[in-house]
């Protein structure tokens, strides 16, 4: 049933100005000042006074926090596609719907994946460091020798929207595309992507030149790339992660990189958020980015537009189009 009064909406972080302006026009909105993450206590208070909460991935909303929400909160309209920071099952048990923004940052994240692959294989950060230090002595036949991307075997872990977008880009670079996924793609999709399916993840990773992690973080993917599986990689292989840090055992990866058992890594996400293993920072064959995969103006505005549509549809008495269903993540 459509509400007669505007919804009370609390946003936990600053959003692009265009998104905030539109929200102000549509809802009784409370924006975040300053642009810092809310404390757990601030989140609890916000959930008690809002009809709709708009959190981001930096807000961890577990069962205990949801128990403090009271009766007013009816929708958590997440600003982002991933919802592993929200206990969706507990929310639904309390009559709170959860929506997200799928598909918006697919192309942006796939671009960043390819950027990391190129950065590592062509040793771009090492070259940049020399230039910034003013230490370049001129061209030499053996200086900064990387590897040719074309012809390399790329193993994609997780062949959803982003994995498929990575595959299309990799094909354009002349890479051989392989993938492991919980469900095999349709034959016509495999043909379009020129992708080879591996039922065994172990067998795939042991034969690849580049591994790209593009699966979500779920209980079944936590440390999917654990120490045992990382040891299956060829010593000349590199690994890239633009998905979720928890999928890789970061300590094991660090040890192997330092020992020369893996040639390089490109990471945009980390197992413990901003608490990055300090030994990773010392390695010249590692590219570390501050979770920039979705950081485009266009993508962030589109995310906001999806949040608005989800809230507006809910306010009109209908099911949000991007409703997250427990068990279907």
PAZAVO-922983 format. One record per residue (C-alpha): residue in three letters; z, y, x. Coordinates in pm, 1 decimal, padded with zeros to 6 digits. Example, Ala and Ser with C-alpha at 12.3 -4.5 7.8 and 13.67 -1.06 7.14 Angstrom:
<sites>
@resn:ALA&up:00780.0&north:-00450.0&east:01230.0
@resn:SER&up:00714.0&north:-00106.0&east:01367.0
</sites>
This chain:
<sites>
@resn:UNK&up:00000.0&north:00000.0&east:00000.0
@resn:UNK&up:-00106.1&north:00338.1&east:00134.0
@resn:UNK&up:00173.8&north:00568.5&east:00240.8
@resn:UNK&up:00196.1&north:00916.5&east:00087.3
@resn:UNK&up:00368.5&north:01077.0&east:00387.1
@resn:UNK&up:00249.9&north:01078.4&east:00750.3
@resn:UNK&up:00371.2&north:00798.5&east:00971.4
@resn:UNK&up:00632.2&north:00881.9&east:01233.0
@resn:UNK&up:00471.0&north:00780.7&east:01562.9
@resn:UNK&up:00648.3&north:00779.3&east:01901.7
@resn:UNK&up:00433.6&north:00761.0&east:02216.5
@resn:UNK&up:00612.0&north:00637.6&east:02529.5
@resn:UNK&up:00382.1&north:00795.7&east:02793.1
@resn:UNK&up:00146.8&north:01092.4&east:02813.4
@resn:UNK&up:-00205.5&north:01005.0&east:02699.4
@resn:UNK&up:-00536.5&north:01188.0&east:02760.7
@resn:UNK&up:-00527.0&north:01532.4&east:02593.5
@resn:UNK&up:-00811.2&north:01447.2&east:02355.0
@resn:UNK&up:-00617.0&north:01145.6&east:02228.7
@resn:UNK&up:-00292.2&north:01338.0&east:02186.3
@resn:UNK&up:-00470.7&north:01618.2&east:01999.8
@resn:UNK&up:-00623.2&north:01373.8&east:01751.9
@resn:UNK&up:-00289.6&north:01199.9&east:01701.7
@resn:UNK&up:-00123.6&north:01532.6&east:01623.7
@resn:UNK&up:-00383.1&north:01591.5&east:01351.8
@resn:UNK&up:-00323.0&north:01255.9&east:01186.4
@resn:UNK&up:00041.7&north:01162.6&east:01233.2
@resn:UNK&up:00394.2&north:01296.1&east:01264.6
@resn:UNK&up:00376.7&north:01247.2&east:01638.7
@resn:UNK&up:00640.4&north:01258.0&east:01911.7
@resn:UNK&up:00488.2&north:01281.4&east:02258.3
@resn:UNK&up:00658.7&north:01199.2&east:02586.4
@resn:UNK&up:00780.8&north:01478.9&east:02813.8
@resn:UNK&up:00767.8&north:01442.0&east:03109.8
@resn:UNK&up:00512.8&north:01172.7&east:03196.8
@resn:UNK&up:00759.4&north:00908.3&east:03311.9
@resn:UNK&up:00836.4&north:00565.9&east:03171.6
@resn:UNK&up:01114.9&north:00545.2&east:02915.6
@resn:UNK&up:01440.1&north:00380.4&east:03011.1
@resn:UNK&up:01547.5&north:00076.7&east:02813.5
@resn:UNK&up:01797.9&north:00293.1&east:02622.1
@resn:UNK&up:01531.6&north:00553.1&east:02540.8
@resn:UNK&up:01300.3&north:00277.9&east:02413.7
@resn:UNK&up:01574.1&north:00140.6&east:02188.3
@resn:UNK&up:01635.9&north:00484.4&east:02037.4
@resn:UNK&up:01264.1&north:00547.0&east:01992.4
@resn:UNK&up:01220.9&north:00215.1&east:01812.2
@resn:UNK&up:01494.7&north:00307.4&east:01565.9
@resn:UNK&up:01341.3&north:00638.9&east:01467.4
@resn:UNK&up:00971.9&north:00546.8&east:01455.6
@resn:UNK&up:00748.6&north:00378.3&east:01199.8
@resn:UNK&up:00502.2&north:00312.3&east:01481.6
@resn:UNK&up:00567.7&north:00281.6&east:01854.9
@resn:UNK&up:00282.0&north:00334.8&east:02099.5
@resn:UNK&up:00392.3&north:00172.9&east:02428.5
@resn:UNK&up:00204.9&north:00101.3&east:02749.9
@resn:UNK&up:00222.7&north:-00190.4&east:02993.1
@resn:UNK&up:00511.9&north:-00022.0&east:03177.4
@resn:UNK&up:00735.1&north:-00070.9&east:02870.5
@resn:UNK&up:00897.7&north:-00414.7&east:02858.3
@resn:UNK&up:00979.8&north:-00493.0&east:02496.2
@resn:UNK&up:01168.5&north:-00822.2&east:02477.0
@resn:UNK&up:01359.5&north:-00998.0&east:02198.1
@resn:UNK&up:01687.6&north:-00822.6&east:02278.9
@resn:UNK&up:01525.2&north:-00481.4&east:02259.2
@resn:UNK&up:01346.4&north:-00569.8&east:01936.7
@resn:UNK&up:01681.3&north:-00670.8&east:01785.3
@resn:UNK&up:01790.0&north:-00306.7&east:01825.6
@resn:UNK&up:01486.0&north:-00168.5&east:01644.7
@resn:UNK&up:01636.6&north:-00151.0&east:01299.4
@resn:UNK&up:01434.5&north:-00168.5&east:00978.8
@resn:UNK&up:01203.6&north:00131.1&east:01015.7
@resn:UNK&up:00969.0&north:00010.4&east:01290.6
@resn:UNK&up:00671.9&north:-00175.2&east:01140.5
@resn:UNK&up:00394.8&north:-00150.9&east:01402.0
@resn:UNK&up:00378.7&north:-00159.0&east:01780.8
@resn:UNK&up:00034.3&north:-00017.1&east:01856.7
@resn:UNK&up:00000.0&north:-00100.8&east:02224.6
@resn:UNK&up:-00206.9&north:00131.2&east:02443.6
@resn:UNK&up:-00382.8&north:-00140.3&east:02642.2
@resn:UNK&up:-00534.5&north:-00483.8&east:02601.3
@resn:UNK&up:-00265.1&north:-00693.5&east:02770.3
@resn:UNK&up:00049.7&north:-00759.6&east:02569.3
@resn:UNK&up:00245.7&north:-00984.0&east:02805.3
@resn:UNK&up:00507.3&north:-00705.9&east:02824.7
@resn:UNK&up:00578.2&north:-00745.0&east:02450.8
@resn:UNK&up:00752.5&north:-01042.3&east:02286.7
@resn:UNK&up:00492.1&north:-01070.2&east:02011.1
@resn:UNK&up:00652.4&north:-01373.3&east:01845.4
@resn:UNK&up:00992.1&north:-01203.8&east:01816.9
@resn:UNK&up:00826.6&north:-00891.6&east:01680.0
@resn:UNK&up:00647.8&north:-01084.5&east:01407.6
@resn:UNK&up:00967.4&north:-01269.5&east:01315.7
@resn:UNK&up:01122.6&north:-00929.8&east:01251.4
@resn:UNK&up:00826.7&north:-00817.6&east:01040.9
@resn:UNK&up:00680.8&north:-00593.8&east:01312.7
@resn:UNK&up:00306.0&north:-00611.9&east:01371.1
@resn:UNK&up:00157.6&north:-00574.6&east:01719.8
@resn:UNK&up:-00191.6&north:-00442.5&east:01792.6
@resn:UNK&up:-00378.0&north:-00383.5&east:02118.6
@resn:UNK&up:-00703.9&north:-00235.7&east:02250.2
@resn:UNK&up:-00929.4&north:-00524.9&east:02359.0
@resn:UNK&up:-01272.4&north:-00485.6&east:02513.3
@resn:UNK&up:-01242.7&north:-00117.5&east:02603.1
@resn:UNK&up:-01193.2&north:-00149.1&east:02978.7
@resn:UNK&up:-01411.8&north:-00454.7&east:03036.1
@resn:UNK&up:-01687.4&north:-00277.0&east:03226.6
@resn:UNK&up:-01447.0&north:-00053.9&east:03421.1
@resn:UNK&up:-01239.5&north:-00348.4&east:03541.9
@resn:UNK&up:-01549.2&north:-00548.4&east:03633.2
@resn:UNK&up:-01674.1&north:-00251.0&east:03835.8
@resn:UNK&up:-01344.3&north:-00242.1&east:04023.9
@resn:UNK&up:-01362.8&north:-00616.4&east:04089.1
@resn:UNK&up:-01698.8&north:-00577.3&east:04256.9
@resn:UNK&up:-01572.7&north:-00272.7&east:04447.0
@resn:UNK&up:-01287.7&north:-00480.5&east:04590.1
@resn:UNK&up:-01520.4&north:-00767.8&east:04680.6
@resn:UNK&up:-01748.4&north:-00526.9&east:04867.2
@resn:UNK&up:-01455.8&north:-00345.0&east:05029.8
@resn:UNK&up:-01318.1&north:-00663.6&east:05180.0
@resn:UNK&up:-01639.3&north:-00837.8&east:05279.8
@resn:UNK&up:-01788.2&north:-00521.2&east:05433.0
@resn:UNK&up:-01459.3&north:-00399.6&east:05587.7
@resn:UNK&up:-01484.4&north:-00057.5&east:05424.8
@resn:UNK&up:-01113.2&north:00036.7&east:05458.3
@resn:UNK&up:-01117.9&north:-00043.5&east:05829.9
@resn:UNK&up:-01418.4&north:00180.5&east:05880.5
@resn:UNK&up:-01261.7&north:00458.4&east:05677.7
@resn:UNK&up:-00938.3&north:00437.6&east:05877.9
@resn:UNK&up:-01127.7&north:00481.6&east:06205.7
@resn:UNK&up:-01315.5&north:00782.5&east:06067.5
@resn:UNK&up:-01002.9&north:00948.3&east:05930.2
@resn:UNK&up:-00826.4&north:00897.4&east:06263.0
@resn:UNK&up:-01117.4&north:01062.6&east:06447.1
@resn:UNK&up:-01152.0&north:00751.1&east:06660.5
@resn:UNK&up:-01516.9&north:00662.0&east:06599.2
@resn:UNK&up:-01712.5&north:00638.3&east:06923.9
@resn:UNK&up:-02053.5&north:00577.7&east:06770.4
@resn:UNK&up:-02263.4&north:00289.6&east:06646.3
@resn:UNK&up:-02242.6&north:-00045.4&east:06823.0
@resn:UNK&up:-02420.0&north:-00374.8&east:06748.4
@resn:UNK&up:-02095.3&north:-00567.8&east:06710.8
@resn:UNK&up:-01873.4&north:-00304.9&east:06546.7
@resn:UNK&up:-01721.2&north:-00363.6&east:06201.4
@resn:UNK&up:-01922.4&north:-00674.6&east:06132.8
@resn:UNK&up:-01858.0&north:-00791.3&east:05778.9
@resn:UNK&up:-02041.3&north:-01046.0&east:05571.9
@resn:UNK&up:-02341.2&north:-01039.0&east:05340.8
@resn:UNK&up:-02241.5&north:-01061.7&east:04974.1
@resn:UNK&up:-02569.9&north:-01211.1&east:04856.3
@resn:UNK&up:-02568.2&north:-01590.3&east:04861.1
@resn:UNK&up:-02189.4&north:-01621.7&east:04857.2
@resn:UNK&up:-02018.0&north:-01846.9&east:04605.1
@resn:UNK&up:-01799.9&north:-01654.3&east:04361.3
@resn:UNK&up:-01537.8&north:-01849.6&east:04168.1
@resn:UNK&up:-01416.9&north:-01664.9&east:03858.5
@resn:UNK&up:-01082.1&north:-01773.3&east:03713.9
@resn:UNK&up:-01087.3&north:-01674.2&east:03346.3
@resn:UNK&up:-01427.6&north:-01626.5&east:03183.3
@resn:UNK&up:-01339.9&north:-01389.5&east:02901.0
@resn:UNK&up:-01495.5&north:-01047.6&east:02850.7
@resn:UNK&up:-01408.0&north:-00920.3&east:03198.4
@resn:UNK&up:-01493.5&north:-01245.4&east:03375.8
@resn:UNK&up:-01836.8&north:-01245.4&east:03214.0
@resn:UNK&up:-01890.3&north:-00880.1&east:03306.3
@resn:UNK&up:-01803.2&north:-00967.6&east:03667.6
@resn:UNK&up:-02051.4&north:-01256.9&east:03655.0
@resn:UNK&up:-02333.1&north:-01025.5&east:03544.2
@resn:UNK&up:-02262.9&north:-00787.8&east:03830.8
@resn:UNK&up:-02232.3&north:-01071.2&east:04081.5
@resn:UNK&up:-02572.4&north:-01204.8&east:03973.1
@resn:UNK&up:-02725.0&north:-00864.3&east:04044.4
@resn:UNK&up:-02580.7&north:-00884.6&east:04397.6
@resn:UNK&up:-02732.8&north:-01228.2&east:04448.8
@resn:UNK&up:-02404.7&north:-01419.6&east:04439.5
@resn:UNK&up:-02377.6&north:-01776.0&east:04308.9
@resn:UNK&up:-02148.1&north:-01767.0&east:04005.8
@resn:UNK&up:-01897.5&north:-02043.8&east:03933.3
@resn:UNK&up:-01606.2&north:-02037.2&east:03691.2
@resn:UNK&up:-01299.1&north:-02214.5&east:03559.3
@resn:UNK&up:-01175.1&north:-02142.4&east:03209.2
@resn:UNK&up:-00947.1&north:-02313.2&east:02957.2
@resn:UNK&up:-01256.8&north:-02358.9&east:02737.8
@resn:UNK&up:-01609.3&north:-02408.9&east:02864.1
@resn:UNK&up:-01861.5&north:-02146.6&east:02758.2
@resn:UNK&up:-02151.5&north:-02227.6&east:02530.7
@resn:UNK&up:-02459.4&north:-02358.8&east:02714.0
@resn:UNK&up:-02663.5&north:-02049.9&east:02624.2
@resn:UNK&up:-02391.5&north:-01820.8&east:02765.0
@resn:UNK&up:-02372.7&north:-02025.3&east:03084.0
@resn:UNK&up:-02749.6&north:-02000.6&east:03116.9
@resn:UNK&up:-02746.1&north:-01625.6&east:03062.6
@resn:UNK&up:-02473.5&north:-01578.5&east:03324.8
@resn:UNK&up:-02624.8&north:-01839.8&east:03559.4
@resn:UNK&up:-02271.5&north:-01975.9&east:03584.7
@resn:UNK&up:-02155.4&north:-02322.7&east:03686.0
@resn:UNK&up:-01845.8&north:-02459.4&east:03511.5
@resn:UNK&up:-01570.7&north:-02642.2&east:03699.6
@resn:UNK&up:-01323.7&north:-02842.8&east:03495.8
@resn:UNK&up:-01101.9&north:-02880.4&east:03803.7
@resn:UNK&up:-00964.7&north:-02551.8&east:03935.1
@resn:UNK&up:-00859.8&north:-02724.1&east:04257.3
@resn:UNK&up:-01210.8&north:-02843.1&east:04327.7
@resn:UNK&up:-01360.7&north:-02503.5&east:04250.8
@resn:UNK&up:-01132.1&north:-02292.7&east:04469.4
@resn:UNK&up:-01178.0&north:-02526.1&east:04764.4
@resn:UNK&up:-01553.0&north:-02462.7&east:04765.5
@resn:UNK&up:-01575.0&north:-02089.1&east:04698.7
@resn:UNK&up:-01631.7&north:-01795.2&east:04933.8
@resn:UNK&up:-01477.4&north:-01542.9&east:04693.3
@resn:UNK&up:-01217.8&north:-01599.1&east:04420.0
@resn:UNK&up:-01181.8&north:-01343.6&east:04140.7
@resn:UNK&up:-00875.2&north:-01366.2&east:03915.8
@resn:UNK&up:-00964.5&north:-01245.4&east:03565.6
@resn:UNK&up:-00732.4&north:-01447.7&east:03341.1
@resn:UNK&up:-00438.2&north:-01302.2&east:03145.6
@resn:UNK&up:-00075.9&north:-01363.4&east:03238.3
@resn:UNK&up:00072.3&north:-01632.6&east:03015.4
@resn:UNK&up:00335.6&north:-01899.8&east:03080.7
@resn:UNK&up:00054.2&north:-02138.4&east:03172.7
@resn:UNK&up:-00106.5&north:-01898.4&east:03423.0
@resn:UNK&up:00211.8&north:-01787.2&east:03601.9
@resn:UNK&up:00154.6&north:-01867.5&east:03971.6
@resn:UNK&up:-00168.5&north:-02043.0&east:03878.0
@resn:UNK&up:-00267.9&north:-01960.0&east:04234.7
@resn:UNK&up:00045.2&north:-02103.0&east:04393.9
@resn:UNK&up:00100.6&north:-02198.1&east:04757.8
@resn:UNK&up:-00052.1&north:-02543.5&east:04715.3
@resn:UNK&up:-00365.8&north:-02410.9&east:04549.6
@resn:UNK&up:-00403.1&north:-02119.2&east:04790.8
@resn:UNK&up:-00404.3&north:-02369.9&east:05077.7
@resn:UNK&up:-00717.9&north:-02523.3&east:04925.0
@resn:UNK&up:-00915.0&north:-02204.3&east:04996.5
@resn:UNK&up:-01146.7&north:-02201.8&east:05294.1
@resn:UNK&up:-01012.1&north:-01989.7&east:05582.4
@resn:UNK&up:-01322.8&north:-01770.8&east:05544.4
@resn:UNK&up:-01259.3&north:-01709.4&east:05172.1
@resn:UNK&up:-01131.2&north:-01389.7&east:05013.5
@resn:UNK&up:-00942.0&north:-01345.7&east:04687.0
@resn:UNK&up:-00949.9&north:-01053.0&east:04444.6
@resn:UNK&up:-00710.4&north:-00985.6&east:04156.3
@resn:UNK&up:-00772.4&north:-00717.7&east:03892.4
@resn:UNK&up:-00591.5&north:-00903.4&east:03613.5
@resn:UNK&up:-00216.5&north:-00961.6&east:03640.6
@resn:UNK&up:-00010.1&north:-00992.8&east:03956.6
@resn:UNK&up:00198.1&north:-01281.6&east:03828.4
@resn:UNK&up:-00102.1&north:-01515.4&east:03843.2
@resn:UNK&up:-00078.3&north:-01528.3&east:04224.8
@resn:UNK&up:00226.5&north:-01629.3&east:04429.0
@resn:UNK&up:00236.9&north:-01305.5&east:04627.9
@resn:UNK&up:00471.7&north:-01430.4&east:04899.0
@resn:UNK&up:00257.1&north:-01737.8&east:04962.5
@resn:UNK&up:-00056.8&north:-01522.9&east:04970.4
@resn:UNK&up:00103.4&north:-01284.8&east:05219.2
@resn:UNK&up:00208.2&north:-01568.3&east:05449.3
@resn:UNK&up:-00140.7&north:-01717.8&east:05449.6
@resn:UNK&up:-00312.8&north:-01384.7&east:05508.1
@resn:UNK&up:-00084.4&north:-01312.9&east:05802.6
@resn:UNK&up:-00149.9&north:-01660.5&east:05943.7
@resn:UNK&up:-00527.1&north:-01619.7&east:05913.4
@resn:UNK&up:-00552.2&north:-01903.1&east:05661.8
@resn:UNK&up:-00730.2&north:-01672.1&east:05414.1
@resn:UNK&up:-00982.0&north:-01414.1&east:05535.0
@resn:UNK&up:-00884.6&north:-01127.4&east:05305.7
@resn:UNK&up:-00757.7&north:-01006.5&east:04969.9
@resn:UNK&up:-00822.1&north:-00719.9&east:04731.3
@resn:UNK&up:-00534.7&north:-00652.2&east:04492.3
@resn:UNK&up:-00507.8&north:-00403.7&east:04207.5
@resn:UNK&up:-00201.6&north:-00570.7&east:04051.5
@resn:UNK&up:00117.8&north:-00718.2&east:04193.8
@resn:UNK&up:00364.7&north:-00986.6&east:04100.0
@resn:UNK&up:00664.8&north:-00751.8&east:04090.4
@resn:UNK&up:00502.1&north:-00433.2&east:03965.8
@resn:UNK&up:00550.6&north:-00146.9&east:04208.6
@resn:UNK&up:00768.2&north:-00359.4&east:04440.6
@resn:UNK&up:00489.7&north:-00476.4&east:04668.2
@resn:UNK&up:00555.9&north:-00712.7&east:04956.8
@resn:UNK&up:00577.5&north:-00466.2&east:05251.1
@resn:UNK&up:00407.9&north:-00713.4&east:05484.6
@resn:UNK&up:00089.8&north:-00680.8&east:05277.3
@resn:UNK&up:00063.0&north:-00313.8&east:05370.5
@resn:UNK&up:00038.0&north:-00397.3&east:05741.4
@resn:UNK&up:-00273.9&north:-00613.8&east:05711.9
@resn:UNK&up:-00618.6&north:-00466.1&east:05789.7
@resn:UNK&up:-00793.9&north:-00736.6&east:05586.4
@resn:UNK&up:-00615.6&north:-00643.9&east:05261.9
@resn:UNK&up:-00717.1&north:-00371.7&east:05015.7
@resn:UNK&up:-00432.0&north:-00251.7&east:04794.5
@resn:UNK&up:-00494.1&north:-00030.8&east:04489.6
@resn:UNK&up:-00240.9&north:00118.9&east:04243.7
@resn:UNK&up:-00358.3&north:-00062.3&east:03928.6
@resn:UNK&up:-00674.9&north:00146.8&east:03900.7
@resn:UNK&up:-00897.8&north:-00112.1&east:03734.0
@resn:UNK&up:-00908.4&north:00063.2&east:03397.9
@resn:UNK&up:-00864.6&north:00416.1&east:03531.6
@resn:UNK&up:-01169.9&north:00597.2&east:03398.3
@resn:UNK&up:-01157.4&north:00898.8&east:03169.2
@resn:UNK&up:-01398.4&north:00729.5&east:02930.4
@resn:UNK&up:-01200.7&north:00406.9&east:02915.6
@resn:UNK&up:-00864.0&north:00573.1&east:02859.2
@resn:UNK&up:-01002.2&north:00787.7&east:02576.8
@resn:UNK&up:-01158.7&north:00481.8&east:02412.5
@resn:UNK&up:-00824.3&north:00303.8&east:02439.3
@resn:UNK&up:-00663.0&north:00592.1&east:02255.7
@resn:UNK&up:-00928.8&north:00586.2&east:01987.7
@resn:UNK&up:-00858.1&north:00217.2&east:01925.5
@resn:UNK&up:-00484.8&north:00288.6&east:01898.8
@resn:UNK&up:-00556.9&north:00559.7&east:01641.5
@resn:UNK&up:-00780.4&north:00328.5&east:01437.8
@resn:UNK&up:-00513.6&north:00057.6&east:01439.7
@resn:UNK&up:-00245.1&north:00301.7&east:01322.0
@resn:UNK&up:-00469.7&north:00470.3&east:01063.4
@resn:UNK&up:-00578.1&north:00135.0&east:00918.5
@resn:UNK&up:-00215.4&north:00026.3&east:00897.6
@resn:UNK&up:-00119.5&north:00355.3&east:00730.8
@resn:UNK&up:-00392.0&north:00295.6&east:00472.2
@resn:UNK&up:-00226.4&north:-00033.2&east:00381.2
@resn:UNK&up:-00461.7&north:-00268.2&east:00565.0
@resn:UNK&up:-00435.6&north:-00508.4&east:00856.3
@resn:UNK&up:-00498.0&north:-00334.8&east:01192.0
@resn:UNK&up:-00836.9&north:-00450.1&east:01327.0
@resn:UNK&up:-00687.8&north:-00541.5&east:01666.0
@resn:UNK&up:-00384.9&north:-00728.8&east:01537.5
@resn:UNK&up:-00233.6&north:-00962.2&east:01798.4
@resn:UNK&up:-00152.1&north:-01303.6&east:01655.5
@resn:UNK&up:00126.2&north:-01504.6&east:01828.1
@resn:UNK&up:-00009.4&north:-01818.2&east:01989.6
@resn:UNK&up:-00362.3&north:-01679.8&east:02014.3
@resn:UNK&up:-00314.3&north:-01480.1&east:02336.3
</sites>
